[in-house]
Amino acid sequence: MVKRHEFIAILDEVAGALRQMAEAGITGVDCSPESLKALDTWGQSRGEPTAAGVETLADIRAHLGDCRRCKLCRSRTNIVFGAGNPQARLMFIGEGPGQEEDRAGEPFVGAAGQLLNRIIDAIKLRRSDVYIANVVKCRPPGNRLPEAEEIATCSAFLRRQINAIRPLFICTLGSCAAQTLLNTSEPVSRLRGRFLDYQGIRVLPTFHPAYLLRNPEKKREVWEDMKLLMKEFPYED
């Protein structure tokens, strides 16, 4: 039997997804057998062992397929699904792939990715310890911000990734990721510096590494955010 708090979390997730779709002007939903099967896995509790019927990252990637659900498919080279530890306790979420990521099919491999690697090293973790994904899986042309319809279409896959991994912490990189996950219009400059909540997962918003490359004076604020994370993160002995 689904517990009350789990049921409320499921309703919150559905409401958030429908709200984003409505704001984007979308009036239809995908009721394919694959989508209905995925809905059956929503609300799984953190810490439960993987069992038959529980959606995995491989299941989600298979359902994504050669995605043609929004216009971003027209100019992409590769879908950038995500990469890292499928049982990660920490997940980083950015806005969307850039040129290098589109070419490689892997998130955060360009200059911003190299800076993210240094941030991960600085908090005494390895890239292989974490999972990295984006709000949208295809590169927006010219590296522009994802549009509302693109976010509404693709963010459902991100939420399913989170549900499959069930990390203890999520670090959102930039306003787009924080606003999408937390269903807010507040900029990251107002959200950072504290932990927020997404379905029982502690969320720490901070600036995007690409923004730091343009505004290196903000690195100090990101380091303050990372110190908050390090203080709470359950490092292994």
Phi and psi restraints in degrees (value plus and minus 20) as a CYANA .aco file:
   2 VAL   PHI     -93.3   -53.3
   2 VAL   PSI     109.7   149.7
   3 LYS   PHI     -93.1   -53.1
   3 LYS   PSI     139.4   179.4
   4 ARG   PHI     -78.4   -38.4
   4 ARG   PSI     -65.0   -25.0
   5 HIS   PHI     -88.0   -48.0
   5 HIS   PSI     -51.2   -11.2
   6 GLU   PHI     -89.6   -49.6
   6 GLU   PSI     -60.0   -20.0
   7 PHE   PHI     -84.1   -44.1
   7 PHE   PSI     -61.6   -21.6
   8 ILE   PHI     -82.7   -42.7
   8 ILE   PSI     -59.8   -19.8
   9 ALA   PHI     -83.1   -43.1
   9 ALA   PSI     -59.7   -19.7
  10 ILE   PHI     -83.8   -43.8
  10 ILE   PSI     -65.6   -25.6
  11 LEU   PHI     -80.8   -40.8
  11 LEU   PSI     -60.0   -20.0
  12 ASP   PHI     -82.2   -42.2
  12 ASP   PSI     -61.6   -21.6
  13 GLU   PHI     -85.5   -45.5
  13 GLU   PSI     -64.3   -24.3
  14 VAL   PHI     -84.4   -44.4
  14 VAL   PSI     -63.8   -23.8
  15 ALA   PHI     -82.7   -42.7
  15 ALA   PSI     -62.2   -22.2
  16 GLY   PHI     -83.0   -43.0
  16 GLY   PSI     -62.5   -22.5
  17 ALA   PHI     -85.4   -45.4
  17 ALA   PSI     -63.8   -23.8
  18 LEU   PHI     -85.9   -45.9
  18 LEU   PSI     -56.0   -16.0
  19 ARG   PHI     -83.9   -43.9
  19 ARG   PSI     -64.1   -24.1
  20 GLN   PHI     -83.6   -43.6
  20 GLN   PSI     -59.7   -19.7
  21 MET   PHI     -84.5   -44.5
  21 MET   PSI     -62.2   -22.2
  22 ALA   PHI     -83.7   -43.7
  22 ALA   PSI     -62.4   -22.4
  23 GLU   PHI     -83.9   -43.9
  23 GLU   PSI     -48.5    -8.5
  24 ALA   PHI    -107.6   -67.6
  24 ALA   PSI     -21.7    18.3
  25 GLY   PHI      62.1   102.1
  25 GLY   PSI      -4.0    36.0
  26 ILE   PHI    -107.0   -67.0
  26 ILE   PSI     110.4   150.4
  27 THR   PHI    -136.5   -96.5
  27 THR   PSI     -25.1    14.9
  28 GLY   PHI    -136.5   -96.5
  28 GLY   PSI     137.5   177.5
  29 VAL   PHI    -148.8  -108.8
  29 VAL   PSI     139.1   179.1
  30 ASP   PHI    -106.4   -66.4
  30 ASP   PSI      92.2   132.2
  31 CYS   PHI    -131.5   -91.5
  31 CYS   PSI      11.6    51.6
  32 SER   PHI     -86.4   -46.4
  32 SER   PSI     138.9   178.9
  33 PRO   PHI     -75.7   -35.7
  33 PRO   PSI     -55.0   -15.0
  34 GLU   PHI     -85.2   -45.2
  34 GLU   PSI     -61.3   -21.3
  35 SER   PHI     -88.0   -48.0
  35 SER   PSI     -61.0   -21.0
  36 LEU   PHI     -84.9   -44.9
  36 LEU   PSI     -56.1   -16.1
  37 LYS   PHI     -84.8   -44.8
  37 LYS   PSI     -59.6   -19.6
  38 ALA   PHI     -84.8   -44.8
  38 ALA   PSI     -58.0   -18.0
  39 LEU   PHI     -82.0   -42.0
  39 LEU   PSI     -50.3   -10.3
  40 ASP   PHI     -83.3   -43.3
  40 ASP   PSI     -40.4    -0.4
  41 THR   PHI    -114.1   -74.1
  41 THR   PSI     -26.8    13.2
  42 TRP   PHI     -85.4   -45.4
  42 TRP   PSI     126.4   166.4
  43 GLY   PHI      67.4   107.4
  43 GLY   PSI     -11.1    28.9
  44 GLN   PHI     -84.2   -44.2
  44 GLN   PSI     117.6   157.6
  45 SER   PHI     -96.3   -56.3
  45 SER   PSI     127.1   167.1
  46 ARG   PHI     -83.0   -43.0
  46 ARG   PSI     118.8   158.8
  47 GLY   PHI      70.2   110.2
  47 GLY   PSI     -28.1    11.9
  48 GLU   PHI     -94.9   -54.9
  48 GLU   PSI     124.7   164.7
  49 PRO   PHI     -86.5   -46.5
  49 PRO   PSI     128.5   168.5
  50 THR   PHI     -85.7   -45.7
  50 THR   PSI     113.5   153.5
  51 ALA   PHI    -159.3  -119.3
  51 ALA   PSI     150.5   190.5
  52 ALA   PHI     -77.9   -37.9
  52 ALA   PSI     114.6   154.6
  53 GLY   PHI      75.3   115.3
  53 GLY   PSI     -35.3     4.7
  54 VAL   PHI    -102.5   -62.5
  54 VAL   PSI     107.5   147.5
  55 GLU   PHI     -88.4   -48.4
  55 GLU   PSI     115.3   155.3
  56 THR   PHI    -129.8   -89.8
  56 THR   PSI     149.2   189.2
  57 LEU   PHI     -79.5   -39.5
  57 LEU   PSI     -56.9   -16.9
  58 ALA   PHI     -83.9   -43.9
  58 ALA   PSI     -58.8   -18.8
  59 ASP   PHI     -81.8   -41.8
  59 ASP   PSI     -64.1   -24.1
  60 ILE   PHI     -85.6   -45.6
  60 ILE   PSI     -63.2   -23.2
  61 ARG   PHI     -83.0   -43.0
  61 ARG   PSI     -58.3   -18.3
  62 ALA   PHI     -85.5   -45.5
  62 ALA   PSI     -60.2   -20.2
  63 HIS   PHI     -87.8   -47.8
  63 HIS   PSI     -55.8   -15.8
  64 LEU   PHI     -80.9   -40.9
  64 LEU   PSI     -60.9   -20.9
  65 GLY   PHI      36.3    76.3
  65 GLY   PSI    -165.7  -125.7
  66 ASP   PHI    -111.4   -71.4
  66 ASP   PSI      51.0    91.0
  67 CYS   PHI     -75.3   -35.3
  67 CYS   PSI     111.1   151.1
  68 ARG   PHI    -149.1  -109.1
  68 ARG   PSI       8.5    48.5
  69 ARG   PHI     -98.3   -58.3
  69 ARG   PSI     -38.6     1.4
  70 CYS   PHI    -163.0  -123.0
  70 CYS   PSI     153.8   193.8
  71 LYS   PHI     -90.0   -50.0
  71 LYS   PSI     -32.8     7.2
  72 LEU   PHI     -83.2   -43.2
  72 LEU   PSI     -40.2    -0.2
  73 CYS   PHI     -85.9   -45.9
  73 CYS   PSI     -41.3    -1.3
  74 ARG   PHI     -88.8   -48.8
  74 ARG   PSI     -49.1    -9.1
  75 SER   PHI    -137.8   -97.8
  75 SER   PSI     -19.1    20.9
  76 ARG   PHI     -97.1   -57.1
  76 ARG   PSI     137.4   177.4
  77 THR   PHI    -117.3   -77.3
  77 THR   PSI     -67.4   -27.4
  78 ASN   PHI    -156.6  -116.6
  78 ASN   PSI     127.7   167.7
  79 ILE   PHI     -93.8   -53.8
  79 ILE   PSI     113.3   153.3
  80 VAL   PHI    -129.1   -89.1
  80 VAL   PSI      71.0   111.0
  81 PHE   PHI     -93.5   -53.5
  81 PHE   PSI     -68.3   -28.3
  82 GLY   PHI     131.2   171.2
  82 GLY   PSI     146.9   186.9
  83 ALA   PHI    -176.3  -136.3
  83 ALA   PSI     129.2   169.2
  84 GLY   PHI     112.0   152.0
  84 GLY   PSI    -179.4  -139.4
  85 ASN   PHI     -98.8   -58.8
  85 ASN   PSI      98.5   138.5
  86 PRO   PHI     -89.0   -49.0
  86 PRO   PSI     -28.9    11.1
  87 GLN   PHI    -137.5   -97.5
  87 GLN   PSI       8.2    48.2
  88 ALA   PHI     -82.0   -42.0
  88 ALA   PSI     123.3   163.3
  89 ARG   PHI    -108.0   -68.0
  89 ARG   PSI     -33.4     6.6
  90 LEU   PHI    -151.3  -111.3
  90 LEU   PSI     110.9   150.9
  91 MET   PHI    -143.3  -103.3
  91 MET   PSI     113.4   153.4
  92 PHE   PHI    -123.3   -83.3
  92 PHE   PSI     115.5   155.5
  93 ILE   PHI    -148.6  -108.6
  93 ILE   PSI     102.3   142.3
  94 GLY   PHI    -124.6   -84.6
  94 GLY   PSI    -186.6  -146.6
  95 GLU   PHI    -111.6   -71.6
  95 GLU   PSI     -66.7   -26.7
  96 GLY   PHI    -194.7  -154.7
  96 GLY   PSI     142.4   182.4
  97 PRO   PHI     -86.6   -46.6
  97 PRO   PSI     128.5   168.5
  98 GLY   PHI    -119.0   -79.0
  98 GLY   PSI    -187.6  -147.6
  99 GLN   PHI     -82.2   -42.2
  99 GLN   PSI     -66.3   -26.3
 100 GLU   PHI     -86.2   -46.2
 100 GLU   PSI     -58.6   -18.6
 101 GLU   PHI     -87.7   -47.7
 101 GLU   PSI     -59.5   -19.5
 102 ASP   PHI     -82.2   -42.2
 102 ASP   PSI     -57.5   -17.5
 103 ARG   PHI     -92.3   -52.3
 103 ARG   PSI     -59.8   -19.8
 104 ALA   PHI    -108.1   -68.1
 104 ALA   PSI     -42.9    -2.9
 105 GLY   PHI      55.6    95.6
 105 GLY   PSI       1.1    41.1
 106 GLU   PHI    -156.6  -116.6
 106 GLU   PSI     121.5   161.5
 107 PRO   PHI     -94.9   -54.9
 107 PRO   PSI     126.1   166.1
 108 PHE   PHI      33.7    73.7
 108 PHE   PSI      43.9    83.9
 109 VAL   PHI    -137.3   -97.3
 109 VAL   PSI     -27.8    12.2
 110 GLY   PHI    -106.3   -66.3
 110 GLY   PSI    -174.6  -134.6
 111 ALA   PHI     -80.9   -40.9
 111 ALA   PSI     -62.2   -22.2
 112 ALA   PHI     -84.8   -44.8
 112 ALA   PSI     -55.2   -15.2
 113 GLY   PHI     -87.0   -47.0
 113 GLY   PSI     -57.4   -17.4
 114 GLN   PHI     -84.2   -44.2
 114 GLN   PSI     -57.8   -17.8
 115 LEU   PHI     -88.1   -48.1
 115 LEU   PSI     -60.0   -20.0
 116 LEU   PHI     -81.7   -41.7
 116 LEU   PSI     -59.0   -19.0
 117 ASN   PHI     -79.5   -39.5
 117 ASN   PSI     -59.7   -19.7
 118 ARG   PHI     -88.7   -48.7
 118 ARG   PSI     -55.1   -15.1
 119 ILE   PHI     -85.2   -45.2
 119 ILE   PSI     -63.3   -23.3
 120 ILE   PHI     -82.6   -42.6
 120 ILE   PSI     -62.8   -22.8
 121 ASP   PHI     -81.0   -41.0
 121 ASP   PSI     -60.1   -20.1
 122 ALA   PHI     -86.4   -46.4
 122 ALA   PSI     -47.4    -7.4
 123 ILE   PHI    -114.6   -74.6
 123 ILE   PSI      -2.4    37.6
 124 LYS   PHI      47.0    87.0
 124 LYS   PSI      16.8    56.8
 125 LEU   PHI    -148.0  -108.0
 125 LEU   PSI     149.3   189.3
 126 ARG   PHI    -131.9   -91.9
 126 ARG   PSI     136.9   176.9
 127 ARG   PHI     -77.4   -37.4
 127 ARG   PSI     -54.6   -14.6
 128 SER   PHI     -90.2   -50.2
 128 SER   PSI     -31.8     8.2
 129 ASP   PHI    -103.0   -63.0
 129 ASP   PSI     -42.8    -2.8
 130 VAL   PHI    -132.0   -92.0
 130 VAL   PSI     152.1   192.1
 131 TYR   PHI    -139.9   -99.9
 131 TYR   PSI     117.9   157.9
 132 ILE   PHI    -143.8  -103.8
 132 ILE   PSI     110.4   150.4
 133 ALA   PHI    -166.8  -126.8
 133 ALA   PSI     157.7   197.7
 134 ASN   PHI    -150.7  -110.7
 134 ASN   PSI     142.0   182.0
 135 VAL   PHI     -82.5   -42.5
 135 VAL   PSI     -65.7   -25.7
 136 VAL   PHI    -133.4   -93.4
 136 VAL   PSI     130.5   170.5
 137 LYS   PHI    -118.4   -78.4
 137 LYS   PSI     -25.1    14.9
 138 CYS   PHI    -143.3  -103.3
 138 CYS   PSI     128.2   168.2
 139 ARG   PHI     -89.4   -49.4
 139 ARG   PSI     104.0   144.0
 140 PRO   PHI     -87.5   -47.5
 140 PRO   PSI     117.1   157.1
 141 PRO   PHI     -73.9   -33.9
 141 PRO   PSI     114.7   154.7
 142 GLY   PHI      47.7    87.7
 142 GLY   PSI      -4.5    35.5
 143 ASN   PHI      40.3    80.3
 143 ASN   PSI       7.8    47.8
 144 ARG   PHI     -88.9   -48.9
 144 ARG   PSI     148.6   188.6
 145 LEU   PHI     -88.0   -48.0
 145 LEU   PSI     125.3   165.3
 146 PRO   PHI     -81.4   -41.4
 146 PRO   PSI     124.5   164.5
 147 GLU   PHI    -106.4   -66.4
 147 GLU   PSI     143.3   183.3
 148 ALA   PHI     -76.9   -36.9
 148 ALA   PSI     -63.6   -23.6
 149 GLU   PHI     -85.8   -45.8
 149 GLU   PSI     -58.4   -18.4
 150 GLU   PHI     -85.1   -45.1
 150 GLU   PSI     -61.7   -21.7
 151 ILE   PHI     -84.8   -44.8
 151 ILE   PSI     -65.4   -25.4
 152 ALA   PHI     -81.6   -41.6
 152 ALA   PSI     -56.7   -16.7
 153 THR   PHI     -93.2   -53.2
 153 THR   PSI     -60.9   -20.9
 154 CYS   PHI    -115.4   -75.4
 154 CYS   PSI     -45.2    -5.2
 155 SER   PHI     -85.7   -45.7
 155 SER   PSI     -41.1    -1.1
 156 ALA   PHI     -81.3   -41.3
 156 ALA   PSI     -56.1   -16.1
 157 PHE   PHI     -89.6   -49.6
 157 PHE   PSI     -57.7   -17.7
 158 LEU   PHI     -81.3   -41.3
 158 LEU   PSI     -65.3   -25.3
 159 ARG   PHI     -83.5   -43.5
 159 ARG   PSI     -55.0   -15.0
 160 ARG   PHI     -88.5   -48.5
 160 ARG   PSI     -56.4   -16.4
 161 GLN   PHI     -81.7   -41.7
 161 GLN   PSI     -65.2   -25.2
 162 ILE   PHI     -80.5   -40.5
 162 ILE   PSI     -62.9   -22.9
 163 ASN   PHI     -85.2   -45.2
 163 ASN   PSI     -53.3   -13.3
 164 ALA   PHI     -93.2   -53.2
 164 ALA   PSI     -58.1   -18.1
 165 ILE   PHI    -102.9   -62.9
 165 ILE   PSI     -61.9   -21.9
 166 ARG   PHI      30.9    70.9
 166 ARG   PSI      40.3    80.3
 167 PRO   PHI     -88.9   -48.9
 167 PRO   PSI     141.1   181.1
 168 LEU   PHI     -98.2   -58.2
 168 LEU   PSI     -52.5   -12.5
 169 PHE   PHI    -153.3  -113.3
 169 PHE   PSI     125.9   165.9
 170 ILE   PHI    -145.9  -105.9
 170 ILE   PSI     111.3   151.3
 171 CYS   PHI    -129.4   -89.4
 171 CYS   PSI      90.6   130.6
 172 THR   PHI    -106.3   -66.3
 172 THR   PSI     118.5   158.5
 173 LEU   PHI    -131.8   -91.8
 173 LEU   PSI      84.2   124.2
 174 GLY   PHI      73.7   113.7
 174 GLY   PSI     146.6   186.6
 175 SER   PHI     -86.0   -46.0
 175 SER   PSI     -60.0   -20.0
 176 CYS   PHI     -77.7   -37.7
 176 CYS   PSI     -68.1   -28.1
 177 ALA   PHI     -85.7   -45.7
 177 ALA   PSI     -65.0   -25.0
 178 ALA   PHI     -83.9   -43.9
 178 ALA   PSI     -64.2   -24.2
 179 GLN   PHI     -86.0   -46.0
 179 GLN   PSI     -58.6   -18.6
 180 THR   PHI     -85.9   -45.9
 180 THR   PSI     -67.6   -27.6
 181 LEU   PHI     -92.5   -52.5
 181 LEU   PSI     -57.3   -17.3
 182 LEU   PHI    -117.5   -77.5
 182 LEU   PSI     -20.5    19.5
 183 ASN   PHI      33.6    73.6
 183 ASN   PSI      35.7    75.7
 184 THR   PHI    -158.3  -118.3
 184 THR   PSI     141.7   181.7
 185 SER   PHI    -125.9   -85.9
 185 SER   PSI     -17.1    22.9
 186 GLU   PHI     -88.0   -48.0
 186 GLU   PSI     119.8   159.8
 187 PRO   PHI     -93.4   -53.4
 187 PRO   PSI     139.4   179.4
 188 VAL   PHI     -81.5   -41.5
 188 VAL   PSI     -49.1    -9.1
 189 SER   PHI     -81.5   -41.5
 189 SER   PSI     -46.2    -6.2
 190 ARG   PHI    -115.2   -75.2
 190 ARG   PSI     -39.2     0.8
 191 LEU   PHI    -111.0   -71.0
 191 LEU   PSI     -47.3    -7.3
 192 ARG   PHI     -90.1   -50.1
 192 ARG   PSI     147.5   187.5
 193 GLY   PHI      70.8   110.8
 193 GLY   PSI     -17.2    22.8
 194 ARG   PHI    -178.3  -138.3
 194 ARG   PSI     141.5   181.5
 195 PHE   PHI    -107.0   -67.0
 195 PHE   PSI     117.6   157.6
 196 LEU   PHI    -138.9   -98.9
 196 LEU   PSI    -199.3  -159.3
 197 ASP   PHI    -142.5  -102.5
 197 ASP   PSI     116.0   156.0
 198 TYR   PHI    -152.3  -112.3
 198 TYR   PSI      82.0   122.0
 199 GLN   PHI      30.6    70.6
 199 GLN   PSI      24.2    64.2
 200 GLY   PHI      65.9   105.9
 200 GLY   PSI     -23.0    17.0
 201 ILE   PHI    -117.3   -77.3
 201 ILE   PSI     114.0   154.0
 202 ARG   PHI     -99.5   -59.5
 202 ARG   PSI     103.8   143.8
 203 VAL   PHI    -131.5   -91.5
 203 VAL   PSI     107.8   147.8
 204 LEU   PHI    -136.9   -96.9
 204 LEU   PSI      82.4   122.4
 205 PRO   PHI     -96.0   -56.0
 205 PRO   PSI     123.1   163.1
 206 THR   PHI    -172.1  -132.1
 206 THR   PSI     158.0   198.0
 207 PHE   PHI     -92.9   -52.9
 207 PHE   PSI     131.2   171.2
 208 HIS   PHI     -93.4   -53.4
 208 HIS   PSI     121.2   161.2
 209 PRO   PHI     -76.0   -36.0
 209 PRO   PSI     -54.5   -14.5
 210 ALA   PHI     -83.6   -43.6
 210 ALA   PSI     -56.0   -16.0
 211 TYR   PHI     -85.9   -45.9
 211 TYR   PSI     -57.8   -17.8
 212 LEU   PHI     -85.8   -45.8
 212 LEU   PSI     -52.5   -12.5
 213 LEU   PHI     -85.2   -45.2
 213 LEU   PSI     -50.9   -10.9
 214 ARG   PHI    -108.7   -68.7
 214 ARG   PSI     -43.5    -3.5
 215 ASN   PHI    -153.8  -113.8
 215 ASN   PSI      50.4    90.4
 216 PRO   PHI     -80.6   -40.6
 216 PRO   PSI     -39.8     0.2
 217 GLU   PHI     -86.7   -46.7
 217 GLU   PSI     -36.7     3.3
 218 LYS   PHI    -103.2   -63.2
 218 LYS   PSI     -26.4    13.6
 219 LYS   PHI     -80.1   -40.1
 219 LYS   PSI     -52.7   -12.7
 220 ARG   PHI     -81.4   -41.4
 220 ARG   PSI     -61.2   -21.2
 221 GLU   PHI     -87.3   -47.3
 221 GLU   PSI     -58.4   -18.4
 222 VAL   PHI     -84.6   -44.6
 222 VAL   PSI     -59.4   -19.4
 223 TRP   PHI     -84.0   -44.0
 223 TRP   PSI     -56.4   -16.4
 224 GLU   PHI     -82.9   -42.9
 224 GLU   PSI     -60.0   -20.0
 225 ASP   PHI     -83.2   -43.2
 225 ASP   PSI     -62.8   -22.8
 226 MET   PHI     -86.2   -46.2
 226 MET   PSI     -52.0   -12.0
 227 LYS   PHI     -86.9   -46.9
 227 LYS   PSI     -55.7   -15.7
 228 LEU   PHI     -80.5   -40.5
 228 LEU   PSI     -64.7   -24.7
 229 LEU   PHI     -83.2   -43.2
 229 LEU   PSI     -65.8   -25.8
 230 MET   PHI     -81.3   -41.3
 230 MET   PSI     -53.8   -13.8
 231 LYS   PHI     -86.2   -46.2
 231 LYS   PSI     -51.3   -11.3
 232 GLU   PHI    -122.0   -82.0
 232 GLU   PSI     -37.8     2.2
 233 PHE   PHI     -92.4   -52.4
 233 PHE   PSI     114.4   154.4
 234 PRO   PHI    -103.5   -63.5
 234 PRO   PSI      61.7   101.7
 235 TYR   PHI     -86.0   -46.0
 235 TYR   PSI     125.0   165.0
 236 GLU   PHI     -97.6   -57.6
 236 GLU   PSI     127.6   167.6
